[in-house]
């Protein structure tokens, strides 16, 4: 593995599926390096007794959206000015 891959962080995403909808949550609300994430993912999948409704997936954490300042669009600015409080 290269140093760049080791510096990347990953979330373990839990997917819960029913006949009517799907829900996604970040397991443990933590980021992990790739090795730790894969180990935890395998452990969760091994212990998972509800394989028909629950599955686990890795999602790379992408910081590019938070590196830039948030710029409000005119639409959002208009909606904020219409708020009653």
Secondary structure, 3 states (H helix, E strand, C coil): CCHHHHHCCEEEEEEEECCCCEEEEEHHHCCECHHHHHHHHHHHHHHCCCCCCEEEEEEECCCCCCCCCCCCCHHHHHHHHCCCC
